[in-house]
């Protein structure tokens, strides 16, 4: 008996109880999935079909919506939505802030230059028009933003495509406006500067759960459902990165005094973060509850944002590398360490940004942080675990997911407050990026 199922350009044949997995290439030719090497390295041929699938999938995620239409905001250039699944009831048509940054990490090449530059132009347009880059390009998402990656996006485009200094100066000015108005705002609609020069996640409705949504980690045990009370490690490391990027831009523009000003601001932020958030005994950063004036007790991958931002010293870097064992599992890094279940569910809110789930953007942050401090073998080991987890699921189910179960990779991830998504942009992008870094180059 032969049963054929067709979906998203793939064919699955079941013959006499056995499954032969095949996909269709651009020419319509059926190609068998290669076996994943269980021992040793991944070779380019192991990941080629998955990468071809990703390359073709970007066109399904591209949108162009130049005029406001009901709740959907108009944007001047084509952009990418986080995911696409044909026939899904839960669908995206809007641009998202931090999703956009991670998606372009797999597109930084000549072929995708117009798309990458266009997405950045859309983000800058939103900042200029609304004085904030909203959570997403919807009127009902205007009350909050998302983790700020604008300066990193600007420098990725500047370095990759050789933009001139006049372009850099204009783009950085808009990032400085976002920094001052949004992230250092002290009253509505941007009441984020909270305690000793450090900032928090926020929402104009002044609701903890919506402020937690601004973190992108919706939902997580990190803030104990009291996000407005916390100074997050990741947010303040991102703002340190902004300050150092402003200094870098100033030096490129031969403004030494301006560069010194921003370096001083970054140094002050680092000192305060180390005092409030760095736990010497555990060798990690923790979110700080400034209302209770004590650190939180959830160990999470947010602790590695300072390493990615370049703000840790060599001793702290070594401690963070040692702390990886709290999170490392068969399929990659869990978002938090494995605490008792009742510590993950304060109330009834599902928490998908927690053990046993792993997420592509957090793997990117950790791996880039390790590479920055010279821990190449650790970076490669983690990237390979993540690649194999993604690849095994793709070979079996023919899709990429927004998140994965890294503890038991053969099982689905823990569900969140919204339905689990497939065909996911940042997963696709980080998979491609890791292939470039650890499969192509190593080969």
VOBA-867815 format. One record per residue (C-alpha): chain; y, x, z; residue number from 1. Coordinates in nm, 4 decimals, m for minus. Each point is the difference from the previous one (the first is absolute). Layout:
<drenros>
[A [Y X Z] NUM]
...
</drenros>
This chain:
<drenros>
[A [0.0000 0.0000 0.0000] 1]
[A [0.3430 0.1316 m0.0935] 2]
[A [0.3135 m0.1243 0.1764] 3]
[A [0.3354 0.1154 m0.1329] 4]
[A [0.3260 m0.0238 0.1937] 5]
[A [0.3266 0.0956 m0.1604] 6]
[A [0.3152 0.0690 0.1963] 7]
[A [0.3016 0.2246 m0.0555] 8]
[A [m0.1560 0.1798 m0.2945] 9]
[A [m0.3336 0.0849 0.1582] 10]
[A [m0.3584 m0.1085 m0.0571] 11]
[A [m0.2729 m0.0181 0.2627] 12]
[A [m0.3624 m0.0388 m0.1133] 13]
[A [m0.2836 m0.0973 0.2305] 14]
[A [m0.3377 0.0719 m0.1527] 15]
[A [m0.3218 m0.0734 0.1878] 16]
[A [0.1704 0.0317 0.3370] 17]
[A [0.1704 0.3292 m0.0824] 18]
[A [0.3726 0.0527 m0.0517] 19]
[A [0.1356 0.2190 m0.2790] 20]
[A [0.3761 0.0371 0.0520] 21]
[A [0.2103 0.0443 m0.3116] 22]
[A [0.3644 m0.0184 m0.0946] 23]
[A [0.1751 m0.0287 m0.3329] 24]
[A [0.2250 0.2797 m0.1237] 25]
[A [0.3169 m0.0482 m0.2068] 26]
[A [m0.2036 m0.0119 m0.3210] 27]
[A [m0.2321 m0.2678 0.1344] 28]
[A [m0.2903 0.2385 0.0492] 29]
[A [m0.2230 m0.0534 0.3027] 30]
[A [m0.0050 0.3009 0.2302] 31]
[A [m0.2401 0.0497 0.2940] 32]
[A [0.1358 0.0947 0.3388] 33]
[A [m0.0775 0.3596 0.0950] 34]
[A [m0.1777 0.0708 0.3255] 35]
[A [0.2272 0.1248 0.2761] 36]
[A [m0.0941 0.3440 0.1285] 37]
[A [m0.1093 m0.0451 0.3608] 38]
[A [0.0189 0.3701 0.0682] 39]
[A [0.2683 0.2404 m0.1147] 40]
[A [0.3026 m0.0790 m0.2131] 41]
[A [0.1005 m0.2816 m0.2275] 42]
[A [0.0213 0.1123 m0.3613] 43]
[A [0.2429 m0.1460 m0.2556] 44]
[A [m0.2810 m0.1944 m0.1683] 45]
[A [m0.0802 m0.1767 0.3286] 46]
[A [0.3436 m0.1572 0.0180] 47]
[A [0.0865 m0.0388 m0.3688] 48]
[A [m0.0967 m0.3661 m0.0405] 49]
[A [0.1830 m0.0974 0.3178] 50]
[A [0.3108 0.1868 m0.1151] 51]
[A [m0.0157 m0.1659 m0.3423] 52]
[A [m0.0218 m0.3369 0.1731] 53]
[A [0.3063 0.0844 0.2110] 54]
[A [0.1951 0.1244 m0.3009] 55]
[A [m0.0547 m0.3269 m0.1849] 56]
[A [0.0579 m0.2107 0.3122] 57]
[A [0.3665 0.1025 0.0380] 58]
[A [0.0981 m0.2266 m0.2907] 59]
[A [m0.1353 m0.3022 0.1909] 60]
[A [0.2227 0.0824 0.2957] 61]
[A [0.3223 0.0502 m0.1952] 62]
[A [0.2671 m0.2716 0.0125] 63]
[A [0.3477 m0.0407 m0.1475] 64]
[A [0.2259 m0.2641 0.1519] 65]
[A [0.3654 0.0728 m0.0841] 66]
[A [0.1588 m0.3196 0.1379] 67]
[A [m0.0141 m0.1806 0.3339] 68]
[A [m0.2438 m0.2900 m0.0164] 69]
[A [m0.0327 m0.2237 0.3057] 70]
[A [m0.1126 0.2419 0.2744] 71]
[A [m0.0882 0.2908 m0.2312] 72]
[A [0.2836 0.2520 m0.0339] 73]
[A [0.0902 0.1417 m0.3387] 74]
[A [m0.0407 0.3749 m0.0529] 75]
[A [0.1384 0.2112 m0.2866] 76]
[A [m0.3206 0.1879 m0.0844] 77]
[A [m0.3758 m0.0701 m0.0132] 78]
[A [m0.1784 0.0561 0.3304] 79]
[A [m0.3477 m0.0078 0.1532] 80]
[A [m0.1445 m0.2628 0.2313] 81]
[A [m0.2451 0.1083 0.2724] 82]
[A [m0.3096 m0.1606 m0.1505] 83]
[A [m0.1369 m0.2309 m0.2623] 84]
[A [m0.3174 m0.2048 m0.0115] 85]
[A [m0.0525 m0.2583 m0.2724] 86]
[A [m0.0302 m0.3498 0.1440] 87]
[A [0.0855 0.1027 0.3558] 88]
[A [0.1835 m0.2608 0.2057] 89]
[A [0.1963 0.2676 0.1838] 90]
[A [0.2087 0.1736 m0.2642] 91]
[A [0.2963 0.2405 m0.0202] 92]
[A [0.2896 m0.0053 m0.2420] 93]
[A [0.2564 0.1884 0.2070] 94]
[A [0.0716 0.3695 0.0547] 95]
[A [m0.0694 0.1469 0.3453] 96]
[A [0.1851 0.2979 0.1454] 97]
[A [m0.2588 0.2382 0.1420] 98]
[A [m0.2769 m0.1170 m0.2338] 99]
[A [0.2206 0.1158 m0.2878] 100]
[A [0.0320 0.3505 0.1440] 101]
[A [m0.3742 0.0444 0.0421] 102]
[A [m0.0844 m0.1514 m0.3383] 103]
[A [0.2151 0.2501 m0.1870] 104]
[A [m0.1956 0.2858 0.1601] 105]
[A [m0.2683 m0.0592 m0.2618] 106]
[A [0.2511 m0.0351 m0.2860] 107]
[A [0.2152 0.3132 0.0223] 108]
[A [m0.0542 0.1122 m0.3572] 109]
[A [0.1779 m0.0077 m0.3342] 110]
[A [m0.1826 m0.3123 m0.1188] 111]
[A [0.1255 m0.2126 0.2884] 112]
[A [0.3502 0.1452 0.0256] 113]
[A [0.1829 m0.3213 m0.1079] 114]
[A [m0.1997 m0.2097 0.2471] 115]
[A [0.0405 0.2414 0.2929] 116]
[A [0.3737 0.0458 m0.0555] 117]
[A [0.0371 m0.3750 m0.0496] 118]
[A [m0.1655 m0.0848 0.3308] 119]
[A [0.2378 0.2371 0.1786] 120]
[A [0.2943 m0.1563 m0.1844] 121]
[A [m0.1152 m0.3424 0.1227] 122]
[A [m0.0076 0.1202 0.3621] 123]
[A [0.3476 0.1520 m0.0324] 124]
[A [0.1208 m0.3236 m0.1610] 125]
[A [m0.1261 m0.2044 0.2950] 126]
[A [0.1709 0.2357 0.2460] 127]
[A [0.3293 m0.0190 m0.1886] 128]
[A [m0.0089 m0.3783 m0.0431] 129]
[A [m0.1225 m0.1071 0.3454] 130]
[A [0.0812 0.3058 0.2188] 131]
[A [m0.3725 0.0146 0.0818] 132]
[A [m0.3241 0.0597 m0.1860] 133]
[A [m0.1875 m0.3095 0.1130] 134]
[A [m0.3674 m0.0222 0.0903] 135]
[A [m0.0513 m0.1424 m0.3501] 136]
[A [0.2135 m0.1398 m0.2808] 137]
[A [m0.0018 m0.3561 0.1333] 138]
[A [0.2864 m0.1848 0.1676] 139]
[A [m0.2284 m0.0876 0.2924] 140]
[A [m0.0818 0.3705 0.0568] 141]
[A [0.3648 0.1066 0.0405] 142]
[A [m0.0018 m0.0023 0.3803] 143]
[A [m0.1851 0.3294 0.0294] 144]
[A [m0.0745 0.3156 m0.1944] 145]
[A [m0.3081 0.2248 m0.0081] 146]
[A [m0.0627 0.3646 0.0981] 147]
[A [0.2759 0.2022 m0.1700] 148]
[A [m0.1227 0.2346 m0.2736] 149]
[A [0.3092 m0.0048 m0.2206] 150]
[A [0.0968 0.3689 0.0292] 151]
[A [m0.3598 0.1075 m0.0624] 152]
[A [m0.0091 m0.2204 m0.3098] 153]
[A [0.3312 0.1487 m0.1188] 154]
[A [m0.1210 0.3579 0.0364] 155]
[A [m0.3334 m0.0794 m0.1678] 156]
[A [0.1906 m0.1243 m0.3049] 157]
[A [0.2538 0.2867 0.0175] 158]
[A [m0.2716 0.2659 0.0120] 159]
[A [m0.2476 m0.1590 m0.2420] 160]
[A [0.2410 m0.0948 m0.2753] 161]
[A [0.2688 0.2658 0.0360] 162]
[A [0.2886 m0.2359 0.0754] 163]
[A [0.3428 0.1616 0.0218] 164]
[A [0.2052 0.0512 0.3162] 165]
[A [0.2444 m0.2762 m0.0889] 166]
[A [m0.2907 m0.2468 m0.0006] 167]
[A [m0.1252 0.1422 0.3312] 168]
[A [0.3417 m0.0330 0.1615] 169]
[A [0.0331 m0.3671 m0.0996] 170]
[A [m0.3522 m0.0895 0.1139] 171]
[A [0.0352 0.1817 0.3331] 172]
[A [0.3277 m0.1797 0.0710] 173]
[A [m0.1828 m0.3306 m0.0218] 174]
[A [m0.2755 0.1291 0.2277] 175]
[A [0.2671 0.1051 0.2500] 176]
[A [0.1413 m0.3522 m0.0133] 177]
[A [m0.3460 m0.1400 0.0774] 178]
[A [m0.0422 0.2494 0.2849] 179]
[A [0.3366 m0.0828 0.1591] 180]
[A [0.0073 m0.3772 m0.0522] 181]
[A [m0.3651 m0.0947 0.0425] 182]
[A [m0.1760 0.2599 0.2133] 183]
[A [0.2942 0.0993 0.2217] 184]
[A [0.1395 m0.3531 0.0216] 185]
[A [0.0836 m0.1112 0.3540] 186]
[A [0.0655 m0.3720 m0.0482] 187]
[A [m0.1212 m0.2888 m0.2116] 188]
[A [m0.1189 m0.0099 m0.2729] 189]
[A [m0.1221 0.3569 0.0598] 190]
[A [m0.0445 0.0538 0.3724] 191]
[A [m0.2369 0.2968 m0.0223] 192]
[A [0.1695 0.2899 0.1814] 193]
[A [m0.1516 m0.0658 0.3398] 194]
[A [m0.0204 0.2902 0.2451] 195]
[A [0.1201 0.3606 0.0213] 196]
[A [0.0721 0.0236 m0.3706] 197]
[A [m0.3437 m0.1255 m0.1081] 198]
[A [m0.0718 m0.3152 m0.2009] 199]
[A [m0.2461 m0.2868 0.0069] 200]
[A [m0.1467 m0.2447 m0.2480] 201]
[A [0.1914 m0.3268 m0.0147] 202]
[A [0.0313 m0.3442 m0.1538] 203]
[A [0.3142 m0.2109 m0.0164] 204]
[A [m0.1832 m0.2854 0.1743] 205]
[A [m0.0520 0.2275 0.3003] 206]
[A [m0.3713 m0.0781 0.0172] 207]
[A [m0.2482 0.2677 0.1054] 208]
[A [m0.2649 m0.0901 m0.2588] 209]
[A [0.2522 0.0069 m0.2858] 210]
[A [0.1337 0.3354 0.1187] 211]
[A [m0.3612 0.1196 m0.0029] 212]
[A [m0.0198 m0.1186 m0.3616] 213]
[A [0.2910 0.2351 m0.0809] 214]
[A [m0.2212 0.2884 0.1130] 215]
[A [m0.2390 m0.0834 m0.2837] 216]
[A [m0.2785 0.0014 0.2604] 217]
[A [m0.0396 m0.3756 0.0158] 218]
[A [m0.1739 m0.0302 0.2328] 219]
[A [m0.0767 0.2902 0.2355] 220]
[A [m0.0789 0.0575 0.3686] 221]
[A [0.2669 0.2752 0.0179] 222]
[A [0.2778 m0.2242 0.1330] 223]
[A [m0.1998 m0.2484 0.2093] 224]
[A [0.1779 m0.2868 m0.1829] 225]
[A [0.3370 0.1337 0.1275] 226]
[A [0.1211 0.2024 m0.2989] 227]
[A [0.3703 m0.0412 0.0827] 228]
[A [m0.0586 0.1914 0.3248] 229]
[A [m0.1407 0.3118 m0.1673] 230]
[A [0.1397 0.3114 m0.1633] 231]
[A [m0.2669 0.0664 m0.2668] 232]
[A [m0.1150 0.3531 m0.0750] 233]
[A [m0.0299 m0.0587 m0.3741] 234]
[A [0.3448 m0.1575 m0.0441] 235]
[A [0.1826 0.2760 0.1837] 236]
[A [m0.1961 0.2706 m0.1834] 237]
[A [0.1053 m0.1667 m0.3254] 238]
[A [0.3637 0.0073 0.1157] 239]
[A [m0.0384 0.3692 0.0876] 240]
[A [m0.1221 0.0453 m0.3582] 241]
[A [0.3107 m0.1843 m0.1247] 242]
[A [0.2260 0.2333 0.1959] 243]
[A [m0.1740 0.3094 m0.1310] 244]
[A [0.0053 m0.1406 m0.3535] 245]
[A [0.3749 m0.0628 0.0336] 246]
[A [0.0371 0.3626 0.1100] 247]
[A [m0.2110 0.1167 m0.2927] 248]
[A [0.2093 m0.1992 m0.2470] 249]
[A [0.3217 0.1359 0.1526] 250]
[A [m0.1213 0.3581 m0.0448] 251]
[A [m0.0931 m0.0707 m0.3610] 252]
[A [0.3536 m0.1331 m0.0437] 253]
[A [0.1457 0.3123 0.1708] 254]
[A [0.1356 m0.1927 0.2998] 255]
[A [m0.1111 0.2279 0.2836] 256]
[A [0.2032 m0.1767 0.2691] 257]
[A [m0.1539 m0.3365 m0.0899] 258]
[A [m0.3475 0.1534 0.0037] 259]
[A [0.0565 0.1455 0.3484] 260]
[A [0.1108 m0.3413 0.1276] 261]
[A [m0.3210 m0.1661 m0.1150] 262]
[A [m0.2198 0.2832 0.1268] 263]
[A [0.1604 m0.0370 0.3418] 264]
[A [m0.0689 m0.3753 m0.0021] 265]
[A [m0.3634 0.0649 m0.0931] 266]
[A [m0.0363 0.2628 0.2728] 267]
[A [0.1373 m0.2405 0.2597] 268]
[A [m0.2407 m0.2733 m0.1137] 269]
[A [m0.2939 0.2405 0.0247] 270]
[A [0.0970 0.1042 0.3525] 271]
[A [0.0224 m0.3621 0.1157] 272]
[A [m0.3264 m0.0970 m0.1686] 273]
[A [m0.1809 0.2963 0.1541] 274]
[A [0.1324 m0.0942 0.3428] 275]
[A [m0.0857 m0.3690 m0.0198] 276]
[A [m0.2988 m0.0164 m0.2349] 277]
[A [m0.1923 0.3296 0.0092] 278]
[A [m0.2952 m0.0005 0.2411] 279]
[A [m0.0962 0.3619 0.0676] 280]
[A [m0.3287 m0.0893 0.1700] 281]
[A [m0.1249 m0.2123 m0.2890] 282]
[A [0.1721 0.2103 m0.2664] 283]
[A [0.1467 m0.3012 m0.1807] 284]
[A [0.3103 m0.2102 m0.0471] 285]
[A [0.0093 m0.3535 0.1388] 286]
[A [0.2390 m0.2896 m0.0567] 287]
[A [0.2499 m0.0295 0.2849] 288]
[A [0.0660 m0.3258 0.1854] 289]
[A [0.3670 0.0496 0.0838] 290]
[A [0.0185 m0.3238 0.2022] 291]
[A [m0.2665 0.1242 0.2433] 292]
[A [0.0956 0.3647 m0.0629] 293]
[A [m0.3529 0.1195 m0.0618] 294]
[A [m0.2242 0.0929 m0.2905] 295]
[A [m0.2428 m0.2451 m0.1528] 296]
[A [m0.3717 0.0635 0.0409] 297]
[A [m0.1253 m0.0606 m0.3544] 298]
[A [m0.1002 0.3127 m0.1896] 299]
[A [0.0770 m0.0581 m0.3676] 300]
[A [0.0547 0.1837 m0.3268] 301]
[A [0.3720 m0.0636 0.0425] 302]
[A [m0.0163 0.3227 0.2036] 303]
[A [m0.0384 0.1967 m0.3245] 304]
[A [0.3269 m0.1149 m0.1581] 305]
[A [0.1908 0.2797 0.1813] 306]
[A [m0.2415 0.2514 m0.1550] 307]
[A [0.0553 m0.1486 m0.3476] 308]
[A [0.3766 0.0122 0.0617] 309]
[A [m0.0182 0.3685 0.0952] 310]
[A [0.1439 m0.0435 0.3498] 311]
[A [m0.2862 0.1434 0.2087] 312]
[A [m0.0418 0.3631 0.1024] 313]
[A [m0.3200 0.1960 m0.0577] 314]
[A [m0.1370 m0.0740 0.3477] 315]
[A [0.0551 m0.3736 m0.0431] 316]
[A [m0.1571 0.0146 m0.3458] 317]
[A [m0.3117 0.1665 0.1415] 318]
[A [m0.0231 m0.2675 0.2721] 319]
[A [0.0315 m0.2783 m0.2568] 320]
[A [m0.2756 0.1540 m0.2131] 321]
[A [m0.2210 0.0085 0.3090] 322]
[A [0.0858 m0.3667 0.0658] 323]
[A [m0.1374 m0.1009 m0.3429] 324]
[A [m0.3421 m0.0368 0.1610] 325]
[A [0.1294 m0.3148 0.1733] 326]
[A [0.0302 m0.1672 m0.3399] 327]
[A [m0.2405 0.1719 m0.2386] 328]
[A [m0.3060 m0.1982 m0.1044] 329]
[A [m0.2535 m0.0061 m0.2802] 330]
[A [0.2359 m0.1704 m0.2444] 331]
[A [0.3287 0.1607 0.0993] 332]
[A [0.2607 m0.0514 0.2707] 333]
[A [0.0156 m0.3133 0.2140] 334]
[A [0.3529 m0.1274 0.0548] 335]
[A [m0.0394 0.0151 0.3792] 336]
[A [m0.2608 0.1455 0.2281] 337]
[A [m0.2899 m0.2131 0.1217] 338]
[A [0.1285 m0.1818 0.3066] 339]
[A [m0.1743 m0.3030 0.1555] 340]
[A [0.0340 m0.3125 m0.2145] 341]
[A [0.2107 m0.1903 0.2544] 342]
[A [0.2710 0.2652 m0.0345] 343]
[A [0.0260 m0.0781 m0.3692] 344]
[A [0.0472 m0.3743 0.0232] 345]
[A [0.2928 m0.0833 0.2322] 346]
[A [0.0017 m0.3738 m0.0555] 347]
[A [m0.1651 m0.1309 m0.3141] 348]
[A [0.1707 0.2087 m0.2709] 349]
[A [m0.2485 0.1927 m0.2194] 350]
[A [0.0847 0.3698 m0.0207] 351]
[A [m0.0983 0.1593 m0.3299] 352]
[A [0.2034 0.3193 0.0585] 353]
[A [m0.2524 0.1247 0.2537] 354]
[A [m0.3539 0.1323 0.0418] 355]
[A [m0.2297 m0.0251 m0.1978] 356]
[A [0.2370 m0.0341 m0.2979] 357]
[A [0.1414 0.2863 m0.2029] 358]
[A [0.3006 m0.0239 m0.2338] 359]
[A [0.1005 0.2026 m0.3051] 360]
[A [0.3645 0.0664 0.0981] 361]
[A [m0.1033 0.1395 0.3386] 362]
[A [m0.2570 0.2291 m0.1626] 363]
[A [0.2739 0.1208 m0.2342] 364]
[A [0.2351 0.0728 0.2920] 365]
[A [m0.2659 0.1860 0.2003] 366]
[A [m0.1279 0.2041 m0.2951] 367]
[A [0.3513 0.0974 m0.1107] 368]
[A [0.0850 0.0975 0.3576] 369]
[A [m0.3097 0.2202 0.0237] 370]
[A [0.0800 0.1677 m0.3306] 371]
[A [0.3583 0.0602 0.1096] 372]
[A [m0.1184 0.2006 0.3006] 373]
[A [m0.2733 0.1886 m0.1837] 374]
[A [m0.3053 m0.1969 0.1151] 375]
[A [m0.1465 m0.0235 m0.3483] 376]
[A [m0.3671 m0.0341 0.0985] 377]
[A [0.0735 m0.2837 0.2435] 378]
[A [0.2104 m0.1741 m0.2637] 379]
[A [m0.2742 0.0390 m0.2598] 380]
[A [m0.2729 m0.1264 0.2342] 381]
[A [0.1936 m0.3161 0.0845] 382]
[A [0.1063 m0.0629 m0.3592] 383]
[A [m0.3602 0.0334 m0.1174] 384]
[A [m0.1264 m0.2448 0.2614] 385]
[A [0.2626 m0.2502 m0.1099] 386]
[A [m0.0720 0.0523 m0.3701] 387]
[A [m0.3727 m0.0491 0.0494] 388]
[A [0.0553 m0.3141 0.2092] 389]
[A [0.2232 m0.1473 m0.2721] 390]
[A [m0.2347 0.1121 m0.2762] 391]
[A [m0.3159 m0.1367 0.1609] 392]
[A [0.1639 m0.3418 0.0381] 393]
[A [0.1297 0.0078 m0.3574] 394]
[A [m0.3414 0.0967 m0.1383] 395]
[A [m0.1601 m0.2855 0.1917] 396]
[A [0.2639 m0.2735 m0.0292] 397]
[A [0.2207 0.1130 m0.2914] 398]
[A [0.3273 m0.0355 0.1910] 399]
[A [0.2304 0.2001 0.2242] 400]
[A [0.1081 m0.1496 0.3331] 401]
[A [0.3253 0.0075 0.1951] 402]
[A [m0.1892 0.1427 0.3018] 403]
[A [m0.3509 0.1195 0.0807] 404]
[A [m0.2427 0.0080 0.2888] 405]
[A [m0.0215 0.3736 0.0692] 406]
[A [m0.2500 m0.0315 0.2858] 407]
[A [m0.2587 m0.1937 m0.2028] 408]
[A [0.1153 0.0490 m0.3597] 409]
[A [m0.2663 m0.2291 m0.1441] 410]
[A [0.1466 m0.2933 0.1961] 411]
[A [0.3251 m0.1893 m0.0769] 412]
[A [0.3180 0.0948 0.1867] 413]
[A [0.1281 m0.1916 0.3003] 414]
[A [0.2001 m0.3042 m0.1123] 415]
[A [0.3693 m0.0460 0.0726] 416]
[A [0.2501 m0.2850 0.0164] 417]
[A [m0.0081 m0.0417 m0.3782] 418]
[A [m0.2987 0.0101 m0.2387] 419]
[A [m0.1382 0.3426 m0.0892] 420]
[A [0.1249 0.1179 m0.3391] 421]
[A [m0.1694 0.1790 m0.2886] 422]
[A [0.1258 0.2080 m0.2919] 423]
[A [0.2433 0.1570 0.2393] 424]
[A [0.2860 0.2175 m0.1197] 425]
[A [0.0323 0.2576 0.2753] 426]
[A [m0.3776 0.0451 0.0186] 427]
[A [m0.0092 0.0608 m0.3756] 428]
[A [0.2907 0.2434 0.0183] 429]
[A [m0.1290 0.2073 0.2914] 430]
[A [m0.3456 0.0126 m0.1600] 431]
[A [0.1557 0.1423 m0.3165] 432]
[A [0.2203 0.2395 0.1984] 433]
[A [m0.2949 0.1350 0.2009] 434]
[A [m0.2017 0.0390 m0.3197] 435]
[A [0.2786 0.2120 m0.1440] 436]
[A [0.0251 0.2101 0.3157] 437]
[A [m0.3613 0.0389 0.1083] 438]
[A [m0.2189 m0.0725 m0.3028] 439]
[A [0.1938 0.1252 m0.3029] 440]
[A [0.1449 0.3090 0.1671] 441]
[A [m0.3150 0.0922 0.1889] 442]
[A [m0.2019 m0.0333 m0.3210] 443]
</drenros>
